[in-house]
Structure formats: structure tokens, C-alpha cells
Amino acid sequence: MKTPYQHLTILAPVIIKEYIKDFDAQPGTAYAGIKMWATDMDEAVDMAESIGAQTGFVINGRIEIYKTDPVQPPGDEPYAYDINFSYYKE
């Protein structure tokens, strides 16, 4: 399937301010993993920051972006999926 989007995975340290029901995520420090279809890496960063602002986490460090194989097919618009958190102690 031809698509104008590329499949990317973002890894970023985050602070989860309060419980996020949609992700069953407890407050704390974690690395967020987010798979997405995006136009480019800049859009991917914008999408990750927007998801954080809408759901209750803040990116607080260096964002790593990798081109990865998709698990879900591209859509008509850019989208993110399979958002998960791996917690760590500072």
C-alpha cells in the first residue's frame, strides 16, 4: 500500500502527573513508547507532545525516534497507537 506517511516509534522519558485511565498508567517517571504513522520526524514529535498534553504526561528529556516496521496499517491521516510506559526510579 502506498502512503505519504512513514512508520516511526518514539521513545521518550516522561513524567506522568496523575493516573491516565486510557492507558492504565500510574503517576511517576517512565519511558513512553509510541508507535505512529507520521509525515516526518517533526510531526512525530508534535504528535507525541500533543498526546501528552491531552492525556496527562510531559516529555522531560531527549526524544529518540526510530523508523520501524508497522504493526497496524497506515490510515488516511497520521495517527499514533500502542502507547505504553516503562517505569523507572530516578
Biopython code that builds the backbone (N, CA, C, O; Angstrom):
import numpy as np
from Bio.PDB.StructureBuilder import StructureBuilder

atoms = [
    (1, "MET", "N", (0.843, -1.182, 0.000)),
    (1, "MET", "CA", (0.000, 0.000, 0.000)),
    (1, "MET", "C", (0.885, 1.242, 0.000)),
    (1, "MET", "O", (1.796, 1.356, 0.820)),
    (2, "LYS", "N", (0.628, 2.148, -0.893)),
    (2, "LYS", "CA", (1.385, 3.394, -0.966)),
    (2, "LYS", "C", (0.780, 4.407, 0.001)),
    (2, "LYS", "O", (-0.437, 4.584, 0.065)),
    (3, "THR", "N", (1.661, 5.066, 0.749)),
    (3, "THR", "CA", (1.200, 6.041, 1.734)),
    (3, "THR", "C", (2.188, 7.201, 1.799)),
    (3, "THR", "O", (3.385, 7.000, 1.594)),
    (4, "PRO", "N", (1.708, 8.409, 2.082)),
    (4, "PRO", "CA", (2.621, 9.539, 2.238)),
    (4, "PRO", "C", (3.287, 9.552, 3.620)),
    (4, "PRO", "O", (4.116, 10.417, 3.900)),
    (5, "TYR", "N", (2.923, 8.590, 4.487)),
    (5, "TYR", "CA", (3.417, 8.576, 5.858)),
    (5, "TYR", "C", (4.522, 7.540, 6.033)),
    (5, "TYR", "O", (4.632, 6.581, 5.268)),
    (6, "GLN", "N", (5.331, 7.761, 7.053)),
    (6, "GLN", "CA", (6.338, 6.775, 7.420)),
    (6, "GLN", "C", (6.014, 6.259, 8.816)),
    (6, "GLN", "O", (5.450, 6.971, 9.647)),
    (7, "HIS", "N", (6.385, 4.999, 9.051)),
    (7, "HIS", "CA", (6.107, 4.415, 10.361)),
    (7, "HIS", "C", (7.292, 4.673, 11.278)),
    (7, "HIS", "O", (8.435, 4.344, 10.959)),
    (8, "LEU", "N", (6.987, 5.277, 12.442)),
    (8, "LEU", "CA", (8.024, 5.660, 13.394)),
    (8, "LEU", "C", (7.648, 5.173, 14.792)),
    (8, "LEU", "O", (6.472, 5.005, 15.114)),
    (9, "THR", "N", (8.666, 4.954, 15.606)),
    (9, "THR", "CA", (8.470, 4.676, 17.024)),
    (9, "THR", "C", (9.249, 5.707, 17.811)),
    (9, "THR", "O", (10.431, 5.941, 17.558)),
    (10, "ILE", "N", (8.573, 6.320, 18.768)),
    (10, "ILE", "CA", (9.197, 7.318, 19.642)),
    (10, "ILE", "C", (9.425, 6.693, 21.008)),
    (10, "ILE", "O", (8.556, 6.009, 21.550)),
    (11, "LEU", "N", (10.607, 6.938, 21.553)),
    (11, "LEU", "CA", (10.916, 6.600, 22.946)),
    (11, "LEU", "C", (11.315, 7.896, 23.624)),
    (11, "LEU", "O", (12.184, 8.618, 23.136)),
    (12, "ALA", "N", (10.674, 8.193, 24.761)),
    (12, "ALA", "CA", (10.952, 9.456, 25.439)),
    (12, "ALA", "C", (10.720, 9.320, 26.938)),
    (12, "ALA", "O", (9.769, 8.666, 27.367)),
    (13, "PRO", "N", (11.588, 9.937, 27.734)),
    (13, "PRO", "CA", (11.327, 9.964, 29.168)),
    (13, "PRO", "C", (10.180, 10.931, 29.449)),
    (13, "PRO", "O", (10.111, 12.022, 28.883)),
    (14, "VAL", "N", (9.285, 10.503, 30.334)),
    (14, "VAL", "CA", (8.115, 11.326, 30.643)),
    (14, "VAL", "C", (7.846, 11.349, 32.145)),
    (14, "VAL", "O", (8.293, 10.479, 32.892)),
    (15, "ILE", "N", (7.112, 12.361, 32.555)),
    (15, "ILE", "CA", (6.568, 12.423, 33.900)),
    (15, "ILE", "C", (5.052, 12.326, 33.752)),
    (15, "ILE", "O", (4.424, 13.137, 33.072)),
    (16, "ILE", "N", (4.485, 11.321, 34.400)),
    (16, "ILE", "CA", (3.039, 11.147, 34.390)),
    (16, "ILE", "C", (2.509, 11.825, 35.645)),
    (16, "ILE", "O", (2.825, 11.425, 36.766)),
    (17, "LYS", "N", (1.705, 12.850, 35.439)),
    (17, "LYS", "CA", (1.257, 13.695, 36.549)),
    (17, "LYS", "C", (0.200, 13.027, 37.424)),
    (17, "LYS", "O", (0.249, 13.124, 38.651)),
    (18, "GLU", "N", (-0.751, 12.352, 36.791)),
    (18, "GLU", "CA", (-1.805, 11.666, 37.538)),
    (18, "GLU", "C", (-2.258, 10.474, 36.717)),
    (18, "GLU", "O", (-1.933, 10.362, 35.535)),
    (19, "TYR", "N", (-3.008, 9.584, 37.349)),
    (19, "TYR", "CA", (-3.466, 8.359, 36.695)),
    (19, "TYR", "C", (-4.102, 8.661, 35.339)),
    (19, "TYR", "O", (-4.956, 9.541, 35.229)),
    (20, "ILE", "N", (-3.679, 7.921, 34.302)),
    (20, "ILE", "CA", (-4.239, 8.071, 32.956)),
    (20, "ILE", "C", (-5.057, 6.815, 32.658)),
    (20, "ILE", "O", (-4.509, 5.761, 32.337)),
    (21, "LYS", "N", (-6.355, 6.947, 32.771)),
    (21, "LYS", "CA", (-7.260, 5.808, 32.636)),
    (21, "LYS", "C", (-7.120, 5.108, 31.288)),
    (21, "LYS", "O", (-7.072, 3.879, 31.236)),
    (22, "ASP", "N", (-7.052, 5.870, 30.194)),
    (22, "ASP", "CA", (-6.988, 5.269, 28.855)),
    (22, "ASP", "C", (-5.799, 4.331, 28.681)),
    (22, "ASP", "O", (-5.864, 3.388, 27.893)),
    (23, "PHE", "N", (-4.719, 4.580, 29.407)),
    (23, "PHE", "CA", (-3.501, 3.767, 29.282)),
    (23, "PHE", "C", (-3.234, 2.938, 30.537)),
    (23, "PHE", "O", (-2.237, 2.219, 30.604)),
    (24, "ASP", "N", (-4.121, 3.034, 31.537)),
    (24, "ASP", "CA", (-3.931, 2.400, 32.842)),
    (24, "ASP", "C", (-2.528, 2.725, 33.369)),
    (24, "ASP", "O", (-1.800, 1.842, 33.822)),
    (25, "ALA", "N", (-2.170, 4.008, 33.300)),
    (25, "ALA", "CA", (-0.827, 4.473, 33.669)),
    (25, "ALA", "C", (-0.861, 5.220, 34.990)),
    (25, "ALA", "O", (-1.604, 6.187, 35.157)),
    (26, "GLN", "N", (-0.050, 4.758, 35.921)),
    (26, "GLN", "CA", (0.054, 5.368, 37.235)),
    (26, "GLN", "C", (0.992, 6.576, 37.184)),
    (26, "GLN", "O", (1.840, 6.654, 36.295)),
    (27, "PRO", "N", (0.856, 7.519, 38.122)),
    (27, "PRO", "CA", (1.789, 8.647, 38.196)),
    (27, "PRO", "C", (3.221, 8.162, 38.436)),
    (27, "PRO", "O", (3.445, 7.154, 39.106)),
    (28, "GLY", "N", (4.179, 8.897, 37.879)),
    (28, "GLY", "CA", (5.583, 8.568, 38.095)),
    (28, "GLY", "C", (6.439, 8.919, 36.898)),
    (28, "GLY", "O", (5.991, 9.588, 35.967)),
    (29, "THR", "N", (7.676, 8.458, 36.937)),
    (29, "THR", "CA", (8.602, 8.670, 35.827)),
    (29, "THR", "C", (8.669, 7.389, 35.007)),
    (29, "THR", "O", (8.718, 6.287, 35.552)),
    (30, "ALA", "N", (8.670, 7.551, 33.706)),
    (30, "ALA", "CA", (8.650, 6.393, 32.822)),
    (30, "ALA", "C", (9.251, 6.757, 31.468)),
    (30, "ALA", "O", (9.457, 7.930, 31.157)),
    (31, "TYR", "N", (9.522, 5.743, 30.683)),
    (31, "TYR", "CA", (9.808, 5.940, 29.266)),
    (31, "TYR", "C", (8.524, 5.617, 28.521)),
    (31, "TYR", "O", (7.920, 4.567, 28.737)),
    (32, "ALA", "N", (8.114, 6.515, 27.652)),
    (32, "ALA", "CA", (6.942, 6.280, 26.817)),
    (32, "ALA", "C", (7.410, 5.694, 25.494)),
    (32, "ALA", "O", (8.392, 6.150, 24.909)),
    (33, "GLY", "N", (6.704, 4.695, 25.042)),
    (33, "GLY", "CA", (6.906, 4.131, 23.714)),
    (33, "GLY", "C", (5.644, 4.376, 22.916)),
    (33, "GLY", "O", (4.555, 3.983, 23.332)),
    (34, "ILE", "N", (5.785, 5.025, 21.769)),
    (34, "ILE", "CA", (4.612, 5.381, 20.958)),
    (34, "ILE", "C", (4.904, 5.018, 19.501)),
    (34, "ILE", "O", (5.862, 5.515, 18.909)),
    (35, "LYS", "N", (4.078, 4.156, 18.937)),
    (35, "LYS", "CA", (4.181, 3.834, 17.514)),
    (35, "LYS", "C", (3.259, 4.780, 16.770)),
    (35, "LYS", "O", (2.190, 5.140, 17.264)),
    (36, "MET", "N", (3.680, 5.183, 15.573)),
    (36, "MET", "CA", (2.830, 6.119, 14.837)),
    (36, "MET", "C", (3.137, 6.129, 13.348)),
    (36, "MET", "O", (4.221, 5.761, 12.896)),
    (37, "TRP", "N", (2.135, 6.566, 12.619)),
    (37, "TRP", "CA", (2.280, 6.924, 11.216)),
    (37, "TRP", "C", (2.304, 8.447, 11.170)),
    (37, "TRP", "O", (1.363, 9.099, 11.621)),
    (38, "ALA", "N", (3.372, 9.010, 10.630)),
    (38, "ALA", "CA", (3.527, 10.465, 10.582)),
    (38, "ALA", "C", (4.181, 10.863, 9.269)),
    (38, "ALA", "O", (4.830, 10.049, 8.611)),
    (39, "THR", "N", (4.004, 12.122, 8.896)),
    (39, "THR", "CA", (4.610, 12.637, 7.671)),
    (39, "THR", "C", (6.126, 12.665, 7.772)),
    (39, "THR", "O", (6.833, 12.297, 6.834)),
    (40, "ASP", "N", (6.618, 13.112, 8.936)),
    (40, "ASP", "CA", (8.069, 13.191, 9.142)),
    (40, "ASP", "C", (8.355, 13.197, 10.646)),
    (40, "ASP", "O", (7.435, 13.121, 11.461)),
    (41, "MET", "N", (9.622, 13.285, 11.000)),
    (41, "MET", "CA", (10.006, 13.229, 12.409)),
    (41, "MET", "C", (9.511, 14.442, 13.202)),
    (41, "MET", "O", (9.174, 14.312, 14.378)),
    (42, "ASP", "N", (9.465, 15.609, 12.574)),
    (42, "ASP", "CA", (8.940, 16.795, 13.268)),
    (42, "ASP", "C", (7.478, 16.596, 13.645)),
    (42, "ASP", "O", (7.069, 16.922, 14.759)),
    (43, "GLU", "N", (6.696, 16.064, 12.720)),
    (43, "GLU", "CA", (5.295, 15.809, 13.019)),
    (43, "GLU", "C", (5.167, 14.761, 14.126)),
    (43, "GLU", "O", (4.284, 14.867, 14.977)),
    (44, "ALA", "N", (6.033, 13.763, 14.123)),
    (44, "ALA", "CA", (6.005, 12.734, 15.160)),
    (44, "ALA", "C", (6.221, 13.343, 16.543)),
    (44, "ALA", "O", (5.521, 12.982, 17.489)),
    (45, "VAL", "N", (7.169, 14.253, 16.673)),
    (45, "VAL", "CA", (7.416, 14.935, 17.948)),
    (45, "VAL", "C", (6.186, 15.748, 18.343)),
    (45, "VAL", "O", (5.744, 15.695, 19.491)),
    (46, "ASP", "N", (5.638, 16.495, 17.397)),
    (46, "ASP", "CA", (4.432, 17.284, 17.677)),
    (46, "ASP", "C", (3.289, 16.388, 18.156)),
    (46, "ASP", "O", (2.572, 16.738, 19.094)),
    (47, "MET", "N", (3.123, 15.242, 17.515)),
    (47, "MET", "CA", (2.057, 14.318, 17.900)),
    (47, "MET", "C", (2.286, 13.788, 19.317)),
    (47, "MET", "O", (1.344, 13.720, 20.106)),
    (48, "ALA", "N", (3.520, 13.414, 19.647)),
    (48, "ALA", "CA", (3.818, 12.892, 20.982)),
    (48, "ALA", "C", (3.550, 13.951, 22.048)),
    (48, "ALA", "O", (2.966, 13.656, 23.091)),
    (49, "GLU", "N", (3.978, 15.180, 21.784)),
    (49, "GLU", "CA", (3.741, 16.260, 22.744)),
    (49, "GLU", "C", (2.247, 16.533, 22.900)),
    (49, "GLU", "O", (1.779, 16.787, 24.009)),
    (50, "SER", "N", (1.506, 16.484, 21.818)),
    (50, "SER", "CA", (0.068, 16.709, 21.858)),
    (50, "SER", "C", (-0.644, 15.599, 22.639)),
    (50, "SER", "O", (-1.541, 15.876, 23.435)),
    (51, "ILE", "N", (-0.252, 14.372, 22.416)),
    (51, "ILE", "CA", (-0.844, 13.247, 23.158)),
    (51, "ILE", "C", (-0.586, 13.438, 24.651)),
    (51, "ILE", "O", (-1.480, 13.229, 25.471)),
    (52, "GLY", "N", (0.634, 13.834, 25.000)),
    (52, "GLY", "CA", (0.958, 14.080, 26.404)),
    (52, "GLY", "C", (0.103, 15.175, 26.998)),
    (52, "GLY", "O", (-0.424, 15.027, 28.101)),
    (53, "ALA", "N", (-0.040, 16.271, 26.278)),
    (53, "ALA", "CA", (-0.834, 17.401, 26.773)),
    (53, "ALA", "C", (-2.306, 17.010, 26.955)),
    (53, "ALA", "O", (-2.965, 17.468, 27.888)),
    (54, "GLN", "N", (-2.806, 16.168, 26.065)),
    (54, "GLN", "CA", (-4.216, 15.771, 26.128)),
    (54, "GLN", "C", (-4.488, 14.715, 27.195)),
    (54, "GLN", "O", (-5.604, 14.624, 27.706)),
    (55, "THR", "N", (-3.468, 13.913, 27.534)),
    (55, "THR", "CA", (-3.724, 12.781, 28.433)),
    (55, "THR", "C", (-3.093, 12.907, 29.809)),
    (55, "THR", "O", (-3.553, 12.249, 30.742)),
    (56, "GLY", "N", (-2.047, 13.732, 29.977)),
    (56, "GLY", "CA", (-1.510, 13.927, 31.312)),
    (56, "GLY", "C", (-0.070, 13.520, 31.536)),
    (56, "GLY", "O", (0.318, 13.234, 32.669)),
    (57, "PHE", "N", (0.737, 13.486, 30.481)),
    (57, "PHE", "CA", (2.163, 13.287, 30.706)),
    (57, "PHE", "C", (2.952, 14.381, 30.000)),
    (57, "PHE", "O", (2.480, 15.001, 29.047)),
    (58, "VAL", "N", (4.171, 14.600, 30.498)),
    (58, "VAL", "CA", (5.044, 15.629, 29.941)),
    (58, "VAL", "C", (6.374, 14.971, 29.567)),
    (58, "VAL", "O", (6.972, 14.258, 30.372)),
    (59, "ILE", "N", (6.820, 15.216, 28.354)),
    (59, "ILE", "CA", (8.133, 14.730, 27.936)),
    (59, "ILE", "C", (9.178, 15.587, 28.628)),
    (59, "ILE", "O", (9.128, 16.815, 28.558)),
    (60, "ASN", "N", (10.131, 14.936, 29.300)),
    (60, "ASN", "CA", (11.109, 15.700, 30.075)),
    (60, "ASN", "C", (12.547, 15.324, 29.762)),
    (60, "ASN", "O", (13.399, 15.327, 30.650)),
    (61, "GLY", "N", (12.817, 15.008, 28.533)),
    (61, "GLY", "CA", (14.175, 14.656, 28.148)),
    (61, "GLY", "C", (14.284, 14.465, 26.650)),
    (61, "GLY", "O", (13.417, 14.880, 25.882)),
    (62, "ARG", "N", (15.357, 13.836, 26.263)),
    (62, "ARG", "CA", (15.665, 13.620, 24.846)),
    (62, "ARG", "C", (14.700, 12.613, 24.221)),
    (62, "ARG", "O", (14.483, 11.527, 24.760)),
    (63, "ILE", "N", (14.137, 12.983, 23.098)),
    (63, "ILE", "CA", (13.230, 12.113, 22.354)),
    (63, "ILE", "C", (14.043, 11.340, 21.317)),
    (63, "ILE", "O", (14.789, 11.921, 20.529)),
    (64, "GLU", "N", (13.882, 10.021, 21.336)),
    (64, "GLU", "CA", (14.518, 9.173, 20.328)),
    (64, "GLU", "C", (13.444, 8.735, 19.334)),
    (64, "GLU", "O", (12.342, 8.349, 19.724)),
    (65, "ILE", "N", (13.780, 8.801, 18.045)),
    (65, "ILE", "CA", (12.823, 8.430, 17.001)),
    (65, "ILE", "C", (13.478, 7.407, 16.088)),
    (65, "ILE", "O", (14.599, 7.599, 15.616)),
    (66, "TYR", "N", (12.762, 6.321, 15.849)),
    (66, "TYR", "CA", (13.275, 5.242, 15.005)),
    (66, "TYR", "C", (12.275, 4.918, 13.910)),
    (66, "TYR", "O", (11.066, 4.935, 14.139)),
    (67, "LYS", "N", (12.775, 4.625, 12.729)),
    (67, "LYS", "CA", (11.929, 4.086, 11.667)),
    (67, "LYS", "C", (11.772, 2.604, 11.968)),
    (67, "LYS", "O", (12.757, 1.878, 12.101)),
    (68, "THR", "N", (10.518, 2.162, 12.074)),
    (68, "THR", "CA", (10.242, 0.787, 12.473)),
    (68, "THR", "C", (9.200, 0.159, 11.557)),
    (68, "THR", "O", (8.492, 0.847, 10.823)),
    (69, "ASP", "N", (9.127, -1.172, 11.622)),
    (69, "ASP", "CA", (8.109, -1.890, 10.866)),
    (69, "ASP", "C", (6.756, -1.707, 11.547)),
    (69, "ASP", "O", (6.672, -1.757, 12.774)),
    (70, "PRO", "N", (5.717, -1.498, 10.779)),
    (70, "PRO", "CA", (4.395, -1.265, 11.370)),
    (70, "PRO", "C", (3.745, -2.541, 11.887)),
    (70, "PRO", "O", (4.011, -3.643, 11.407)),
    (71, "VAL", "N", (2.891, -2.354, 12.876)),
    (71, "VAL", "CA", (2.024, -3.412, 13.380)),
    (71, "VAL", "C", (0.618, -3.187, 12.828)),
    (71, "VAL", "O", (-0.120, -4.137, 12.567)),
    (72, "GLN", "N", (0.263, -1.920, 12.657)),
    (72, "GLN", "CA", (-1.032, -1.555, 12.087)),
    (72, "GLN", "C", (-0.805, -0.833, 10.762)),
    (72, "GLN", "O", (0.227, -0.187, 10.580)),
    (73, "PRO", "N", (-1.750, -0.937, 9.844)),
    (73, "PRO", "CA", (-1.591, -0.290, 8.537)),
    (73, "PRO", "C", (-1.770, 1.224, 8.635)),
    (73, "PRO", "O", (-2.347, 1.721, 9.602)),
    (74, "PRO", "N", (-1.275, 1.959, 7.633)),
    (74, "PRO", "CA", (-1.477, 3.410, 7.629)),
    (74, "PRO", "C", (-2.950, 3.737, 7.423)),
    (74, "PRO", "O", (-3.716, 2.938, 6.884)),
    (75, "GLY", "N", (-3.322, 4.935, 7.869)),
    (75, "GLY", "CA", (-4.687, 5.413, 7.676)),
    (75, "GLY", "C", (-4.696, 6.566, 6.705)),
    (75, "GLY", "O", (-3.695, 6.852, 6.049)),
    (76, "ASP", "N", (-5.831, 7.226, 6.618)),
    (76, "ASP", "CA", (-5.963, 8.393, 5.752)),
    (76, "ASP", "C", (-5.273, 9.616, 6.347)),
    (76, "ASP", "O", (-4.922, 10.552, 5.630)),
    (77, "GLU", "N", (-5.084, 9.599, 7.664)),
    (77, "GLU", "CA", (-4.431, 10.693, 8.387)),
    (77, "GLU", "C", (-3.345, 10.107, 9.283)),
    (77, "GLU", "O", (-3.385, 8.918, 9.598)),
    (78, "PRO", "N", (-2.372, 10.922, 9.700)),
    (78, "PRO", "CA", (-1.383, 10.446, 10.673)),
    (78, "PRO", "C", (-2.091, 10.025, 11.965)),
    (78, "PRO", "O", (-3.091, 10.626, 12.359)),
    (79, "TYR", "N", (-1.563, 8.987, 12.616)),
    (79, "TYR", "CA", (-2.133, 8.572, 13.901)),
    (79, "TYR", "C", (-1.103, 7.808, 14.715)),
    (79, "TYR", "O", (-0.136, 7.264, 14.183)),
    (80, "ALA", "N", (-1.340, 7.784, 16.026)),
    (80, "ALA", "CA", (-0.475, 7.067, 16.967)),
    (80, "ALA", "C", (-1.246, 5.891, 17.555)),
    (80, "ALA", "O", (-2.474, 5.913, 17.639)),
    (81, "TYR", "N", (-0.500, 4.859, 17.962)),
    (81, "TYR", "CA", (-1.124, 3.688, 18.587)),
    (81, "TYR", "C", (-0.097, 2.975, 19.462)),
    (81, "TYR", "O", (1.083, 3.326, 19.474)),
    (82, "ASP", "N", (-0.564, 1.983, 20.181)),
    (82, "ASP", "CA", (0.289, 1.148, 21.026)),
    (82, "ASP", "C", (1.170, 1.995, 21.959)),
    (82, "ASP", "O", (2.391, 1.839, 21.999)),
    (83, "ILE", "N", (0.526, 2.879, 22.693)),
    (83, "ILE", "CA", (1.236, 3.765, 23.634)),
    (83, "ILE", "C", (1.413, 2.997, 24.939)),
    (83, "ILE", "O", (0.446, 2.503, 25.518)),
    (84, "ASN", "N", (2.667, 2.903, 25.395)),
    (84, "ASN", "CA", (2.915, 2.185, 26.646)),
    (84, "ASN", "C", (4.004, 2.889, 27.445)),
    (84, "ASN", "O", (4.737, 3.730, 26.924)),
    (85, "PHE", "N", (4.092, 2.530, 28.714)),
    (85, "PHE", "CA", (5.032, 3.167, 29.628)),
    (85, "PHE", "C", (5.842, 2.116, 30.369)),
    (85, "PHE", "O", (5.298, 1.122, 30.848)),
    (86, "SER", "N", (7.147, 2.346, 30.457)),
    (86, "SER", "CA", (8.049, 1.516, 31.265)),
    (86, "SER", "C", (8.603, 2.411, 32.356)),
    (86, "SER", "O", (9.328, 3.367, 32.081)),
    (87, "TYR", "N", (8.260, 2.098, 33.589)),
    (87, "TYR", "CA", (8.608, 2.969, 34.726)),
    (87, "TYR", "C", (10.046, 2.772, 35.177)),
    (87, "TYR", "O", (10.624, 1.698, 35.009)),
    (88, "TYR", "N", (10.619, 3.831, 35.755)),
    (88, "TYR", "CA", (11.954, 3.769, 36.351)),
    (88, "TYR", "C", (12.019, 4.703, 37.539)),
    (88, "TYR", "O", (11.221, 5.632, 37.660)),
    (89, "LYS", "N", (12.968, 4.450, 38.409)),
    (89, "LYS", "CA", (13.205, 5.313, 39.580)),
    (89, "LYS", "C", (14.346, 6.245, 39.255)),
    (89, "LYS", "O", (15.328, 5.838, 38.635)),
    (90, "GLU", "N", (14.225, 7.512, 39.674)),
    (90, "GLU", "CA", (15.292, 8.476, 39.425)),
    (90, "GLU", "C", (16.346, 8.371, 40.507)),
    (90, "GLU", "O", (17.335, 9.104, 40.478)),
]
sb = StructureBuilder()
sb.init_structure("model")
sb.init_model(0)
sb.init_chain("A")
sb.init_seg("    ")
for serial, (resi, resn, name, xyz) in enumerate(atoms, 1):
    if name == "N":
        sb.init_residue(resn, " ", resi, " ")
    sb.init_atom(name, np.array(xyz, "f"), 0.0, 1.0, " ", f" {name:<3s}", serial, name[0])
structure = sb.get_structure()
